[in-house]
Amino acid sequence: MKHHGFLLVAASLMHTALAHIGIYGVWLNGEFQGDGRNVHVRTPASKINSPVRNPDWTYIACNTLGHREQPAWLEVKAGDTFAPEWFWTERGDFYTGNHKGPLLVYIAPAVSSGPNTPNIWTKLYHYAYNTTDGYWSDDYFRKNAEATKGHHFITIPDIPAGDYLVRSEIITLQEAMNDNGAQHFPSCVQIRVKTKGSAVLPGGVSFPGTYVPLQRGLKWSLATDNPREYPIPGGPVWEGSPGGGIYN
Ligand SMILES: *[C@@H]1O[C@H](CO)[C@@H](O)[C@H](O)[C@H]1NC(C)=O
């Protein structure tokens, strides 16, 4: 019994103190595409996403060494539902969002020009706070844990055929009252769009560059700031985005 109790404490500490989360794999139109880590997910060497605390850091785009190409590109077509599955440490240990903050998804043409990417990213989706029910995006992962299973989703836009990176980012704000206290968990998935659309991604977002360390929204007090006024970093969602969401 003693050991059992200790394990429970240890497990809960891992979730709250270390809070290392990442993408395990992707569901395409409801079908799981397998363990994507270091296959089509640009997983950090540790296989776990540690948070990026300084948005000026070289690897804010896709986390540590995230510029390195992985062996596979997930084939998708315009209109597909693309749903990354977030996890803590083991598959099945689905991300349940125990910290409040926004969820953001960006896309960019794949480039192999090193860790710093220029302003090629376009925002496809973001969600922070629902003024009706008072839930942050992370709260939906927990509230609907059985249905959500750590997934959120976007719809693939009708863009030209080619290779792209989809960058999902969970930002947690529990320490954001401190400078560089917001914790960024960016994770990039390699996709190969097979359809030949003509929508032009406007770009305009760079990592690093677009996020400024002390901007309101990255510097933020969950205790004293009004969540109704939360400014989501990274600017507006591209009006051509077919959208996304968190399952609920
Ligand atoms: C906000 O919450 C309300 C009440 O649960 C829900 O009806 C609505 O769809 C939510 N809004 C968004 C944008 O998710």
The ligand as a Gaussian input file, in Angstrom:
#p B3LYP/6-31G(d) Opt

LIG

0 1
 C      -18.590000      28.364000     -25.195000
 O      -19.325000      27.678000     -24.227000
 C      -20.697000      27.547000     -24.552000
 C      -21.393000      26.939000     -23.328000
 O      -20.825000      25.677000     -23.007000
 C      -20.856000      26.727000     -25.792000
 O      -22.236000      26.622000     -26.133000
 C      -20.099000      27.396000     -26.928000
 O      -20.124000      26.592000     -28.078000
 C      -18.660000      27.654000     -26.540000
 N      -18.049000      28.479000     -27.567000
 C      -17.057000      28.051000     -28.314000
 C      -16.546000      29.025000     -29.313000
 O      -16.568000      26.947000     -28.184000

